[in-house]
């Protein structure tokens, strides 16, 4: 089992013919992802050769879905065109839209997220500004390295791409059901809570690792959700214990004002919900290992 993405997933890539799209499509194919097409209106009807695998290019998401049965799209479109690309995916009602692009205006993200809501949330949006998600040994939608872990019993949800990779590597001997990078922008689609809910319902996820960071109140809200709704053990890590107050750190959403949004406040909220919280990624991995008896 896995959440959101499985070996049956049929993936298209919006922006596949661009340099980033081509590079990461090649990597996704190499990791076993079933890439069934790309989308570029100017190159519709052509194909792209990825080491002997010919991938067709379609003029739009709806056309690609009708021709291939695609149910996942990965967006590698430049930031000024991303809003239109996501709206196109939502209009086509593709079940999963993974937005890798960074630097998208918050107003644009808020617009396409609200638009998806108006359409009944038939399309799950992951991101933007995220590494995507991977169900090891099954499928990889995004830019997460596929060779640093293996299939296993841990579910991972993280705001940070690099910390996603580090946690996957630290616990590579145990392995993961699915790793979801939700992104660190102020407005995102899929949240910690969405992933926690899905991992709780997944019979082959035994433990959940949740990585947050300073800024906002997403981790505090996730702590409340864990307390009320999650029966599986949850281990947490909050990046930014040494961040100076009032300074934006890295991700656009990581800004602290007063005691709100600090790593310590988030740690206390999570621990009050029964979540074991590590002070470093390595300590977090050790806590997960102990809970799984490994």
CORPE-V304491 format. One line per field, one symbol per residue. ss: DSSP state (@ for helix, = for strand, . for the rest). burial: 1 if it has 24 or more other C-alpha atoms within 12 Angstrom, else 0. Layout:
ss=???
burial=???
//
This chain:
ss=..........====....@@@@@@@@@@@@....=====.@@@...====..======..@@@@@@@@...====...@@@@@@@@@@@@@....====......@@@@@@@@@@@@@.....====....====...====........========..@@@@@@@@@@.....======..........@@@@@@@@@@.....=======....@@@@@@@@@@@@...=======.................=..=..@@@@@@@@@@...===..@@@@@@@@@@@...
burial=111111111111111110001101111111111111111100010001000000111111111110011111111111101111111111111111111111111101110110110000101111111111111111111111110111111111111111111111111101111111111111111111111111110101111111111111111101111100010111111111100000000011111100001111111111101111111110011111100100
//
